[in-house]
């Protein structure tokens, strides 16, 4: 596998779409390669099923135009930040060799999000240690550490360290979100209601992007937090 520019990792299918699909779509349009990795199949979700969500995830990936979508089978709700899970993720990081990793929010309403955030961060670091050995198809993998890990913002508000202007990519983002038909508002659904299946939920997603955009002087934006202070070579590059 050649080097990937951006790898967006989410613990549940639809995490990436809800939080940073606009950013992915924008960078793909600029010629960058991008992929999505789901840590679980979302099997504990109140609505739908793991099998259905896998189909929906594939459809969303087609909408966004990513180079690949991969799914690990960590236990939804019960994965841990331990050696076994770190090694599973290190293998994928070394396989796809991303320059940038987009990861779950550092803390959120769903406890899986914050736990996955730390697991992803740790795995990105350990992936760069050559004495941690992993194999793929019987071949020893080379160590690889991404240049940066940025955490997208999910249900709960977190003040972003930077935002990405996604004006012009909102329609594609919502098309990708709506590929997960089992999870969001459907007047014909007989499944239990959830916080994200309310008819006004997608309006909340749009409002969050408008809020982040307003602070930056654009119509729509997605927000991210950083693990280390970014380096700026030229003050005039900042907007």
C-alpha positions as CSV (number, residue, x, y, z in Angstrom):
1,X,0.0,0.0,0.0
2,X,1.3,3.4,-1.0
3,X,1.5,6.3,1.5
4,X,-2.0,7.8,2.3
5,X,-2.2,11.5,2.9
6,X,-5.1,11.4,5.3
7,X,-6.5,8.5,7.3
8,X,-9.7,9.3,9.2
9,X,-10.3,6.9,12.0
10,X,-13.6,6.5,13.9
11,X,-14.6,4.0,16.6
12,X,-18.1,3.7,15.0
13,X,-19.2,3.7,11.4
14,X,-20.6,7.3,10.8
15,X,-18.3,9.0,13.3
16,X,-16.1,10.2,10.5
17,X,-19.1,11.3,8.3
18,X,-20.7,13.3,11.1
19,X,-17.5,15.0,12.2
20,X,-15.0,15.5,9.3
21,X,-16.6,14.4,6.0
22,X,-16.4,17.9,4.7
23,X,-12.7,18.1,5.4
24,X,-12.1,14.7,3.7
25,X,-14.2,15.7,0.6
26,X,-12.3,19.0,0.3
27,X,-8.9,17.5,0.5
28,X,-9.8,14.7,-2.0
29,X,-10.9,17.5,-4.4
30,X,-7.5,19.0,-4.0
31,X,-5.9,15.8,-5.1
32,X,-5.0,14.2,-1.8
33,X,-5.5,10.5,-1.1
34,X,-7.7,9.6,1.9
35,X,-9.2,6.6,3.6
36,X,-11.4,5.7,6.5
37,X,-10.9,3.1,9.2
38,X,-13.7,2.0,11.5
39,X,-12.5,0.4,14.7
40,X,-15.8,-1.4,15.4
41,X,-18.8,-2.5,13.4
42,X,-21.1,-0.5,15.7
43,X,-22.9,-3.6,16.8
44,X,-24.2,-2.1,20.0
45,X,-26.1,0.6,18.2
46,X,-29.7,0.9,19.1
47,X,-30.8,1.0,15.5
48,X,-29.8,-1.1,12.6
49,X,-27.3,-4.0,12.8
50,X,-23.6,-4.5,12.3
51,X,-24.3,-6.0,8.9
52,X,-26.5,-3.2,7.7
53,X,-24.1,-0.5,9.0
54,X,-21.3,-2.1,7.1
55,X,-23.3,-1.8,3.9
56,X,-24.1,1.8,4.8
57,X,-20.5,2.5,5.5
58,X,-19.5,1.2,2.1
59,X,-22.1,3.4,0.5
60,X,-20.9,6.5,2.4
61,X,-17.3,5.8,1.3
62,X,-18.4,5.8,-2.3
63,X,-20.1,9.1,-1.9
64,X,-17.0,10.7,-0.4
65,X,-14.7,9.2,-3.0
66,X,-12.1,7.9,-0.5
67,X,-9.5,5.5,-1.7
68,X,-10.5,2.8,0.7
69,X,-12.6,2.0,3.8
70,X,-11.4,-0.6,6.2
71,X,-13.0,-2.0,9.3
72,X,-11.5,-3.6,12.4
73,X,-13.6,-5.8,14.6
74,X,-12.9,-4.4,18.0
75,X,-15.7,-5.0,20.4
76,X,-18.1,-2.1,20.4
77,X,-18.3,-0.7,23.9
78,X,-15.8,-3.1,25.3
79,X,-12.5,-2.5,23.5
80,X,-9.5,-1.4,25.6
81,X,-6.4,0.6,25.3
82,X,-4.1,-2.4,25.8
83,X,-1.4,-4.2,23.9
84,X,-3.7,-6.4,21.8
85,X,-5.8,-3.4,20.5
86,X,-2.7,-1.2,20.1
87,X,-1.1,-3.8,17.9
88,X,-4.3,-4.2,15.8
89,X,-4.2,-0.5,15.1
90,X,-0.5,-0.3,14.6
91,X,-0.7,-2.9,11.9
92,X,-3.3,-0.7,10.0
93,X,-1.3,2.5,10.5
94,X,1.8,0.8,9.0
95,X,-0.3,-0.7,6.2
96,X,-1.7,2.6,5.1
97,X,1.2,4.9,6.1
98,X,-0.9,8.1,6.6
99,X,0.7,11.5,6.8
100,X,-2.2,12.8,8.9
101,X,-4.6,11.0,11.1
102,X,-8.0,12.3,12.0
103,X,-9.3,10.8,15.2
104,X,-12.2,10.7,17.6
105,X,-12.9,13.6,20.0
106,X,-10.7,13.7,23.1
107,X,-13.9,13.6,25.2
108,X,-17.6,13.2,24.4
109,X,-21.0,12.1,25.5
110,X,-20.3,8.5,24.3
111,X,-17.5,7.0,26.4
112,X,-16.2,5.0,23.4
113,X,-15.2,8.3,21.7
114,X,-12.7,9.5,24.3
115,X,-11.3,6.0,24.8
116,X,-10.8,5.6,21.1
117,X,-9.2,9.0,20.9
118,X,-6.4,7.9,23.4
119,X,-6.1,4.5,21.7
120,X,-5.6,6.1,18.3
121,X,-3.1,8.6,19.7
122,X,-1.1,5.9,21.5
123,X,-1.1,3.6,18.4
124,X,0.2,6.4,16.2
125,X,3.1,6.9,18.5
126,X,3.9,3.2,19.0
127,X,3.7,2.6,15.3
128,X,6.9,4.6,14.9
129,X,8.9,2.3,17.2
130,X,10.7,-0.2,15.2
131,X,11.1,-2.7,18.1
132,X,7.4,-3.2,18.1
133,X,7.1,-5.9,15.4
134,X,3.9,-6.4,13.3
135,X,3.3,-8.5,10.2
136,X,1.0,-8.2,7.3
137,X,0.5,-11.2,5.0
138,X,3.5,-12.9,6.5
139,X,5.8,-9.9,5.9
140,X,7.4,-7.8,8.7
141,X,6.1,-4.3,8.5
142,X,8.2,-1.2,8.6
143,X,7.8,1.3,11.4
144,X,5.7,4.4,10.5
145,X,4.6,7.4,12.5
146,X,2.1,10.0,11.1
147,X,3.2,13.6,10.9
148,X,0.2,14.8,12.9
149,X,-2.9,13.6,14.8
150,X,-5.9,15.9,14.8
151,X,-9.0,15.2,16.8
152,X,-12.4,16.1,15.3
153,X,-15.2,17.4,17.5
154,X,-18.3,15.3,17.9
155,X,-21.5,15.6,20.1
156,X,-20.3,17.8,22.9
157,X,-18.8,21.2,22.1
158,X,-15.0,21.6,22.4
159,X,-13.3,24.8,21.5
160,X,-11.4,24.0,18.3
161,X,-7.7,24.8,17.9
162,X,-8.3,25.3,14.2
163,X,-11.1,25.0,11.7
164,X,-11.2,23.9,8.1
165,X,-13.4,25.8,5.7
166,X,-15.8,23.2,4.2
167,X,-18.1,25.7,2.4
168,X,-18.9,24.0,-0.9
169,X,-18.7,20.5,0.6
170,X,-21.6,20.5,2.9
171,X,-24.0,18.8,0.4
172,X,-21.6,15.9,-0.1
173,X,-21.1,15.6,3.7
174,X,-24.8,15.3,4.2
175,X,-25.2,12.8,1.4
176,X,-22.5,10.7,3.1
177,X,-24.3,11.0,6.5
178,X,-27.6,10.0,5.0
179,X,-26.1,6.8,3.6
180,X,-26.5,5.6,7.2
181,X,-30.2,5.5,6.8
182,X,-30.7,3.2,9.7
183,X,-29.2,5.6,12.2
184,X,-31.0,8.9,11.4
185,X,-34.6,10.2,11.0
186,X,-36.8,8.0,9.0
187,X,-40.6,8.5,9.3
188,X,-41.1,4.9,8.3
189,X,-38.8,3.4,10.9
190,X,-40.2,1.3,13.7
191,X,-37.0,1.2,15.6
192,X,-36.4,2.9,19.0
193,X,-35.6,6.6,18.9
194,X,-32.1,7.8,19.8
195,X,-30.4,11.2,20.3
196,X,-29.2,11.1,16.7
197,X,-32.5,9.9,15.1
198,X,-34.5,13.0,16.1
199,X,-35.8,14.8,13.0
200,X,-33.8,18.0,13.9
201,X,-30.5,16.3,14.5
202,X,-29.0,17.0,11.1
203,X,-30.0,20.7,11.6
204,X,-27.8,20.6,14.8
205,X,-24.9,19.2,12.7
206,X,-25.4,22.0,10.2
207,X,-25.6,24.6,13.0
208,X,-22.3,23.5,14.5
209,X,-20.6,23.9,11.1
210,X,-22.1,27.4,10.8
211,X,-20.9,28.3,14.3
212,X,-17.4,27.2,13.6
213,X,-17.5,28.9,10.2
214,X,-18.8,32.2,11.6
215,X,-15.8,32.4,14.0
216,X,-13.5,32.1,11.1
217,X,-15.4,34.3,8.7
218,X,-16.6,31.6,6.4
219,X,-20.1,30.0,6.0
220,X,-19.3,26.4,7.1
221,X,-16.3,24.9,8.9
222,X,-15.3,21.8,10.8
223,X,-13.3,22.0,14.0
224,X,-10.3,20.1,15.3
225,X,-8.1,20.0,18.3
226,X,-4.3,19.3,18.3
227,X,-2.0,17.2,20.3
228,X,1.1,19.4,19.8
229,X,1.5,23.1,18.9
230,X,1.5,23.4,15.1
231,X,4.5,25.1,13.5
232,X,3.8,28.1,11.2
233,X,6.6,29.3,8.9
234,X,4.8,32.4,7.6
235,X,2.3,34.5,9.6
236,X,0.6,35.6,6.4
237,X,-0.4,32.0,5.7
238,X,-2.8,32.1,8.6
239,X,-6.3,33.4,7.8
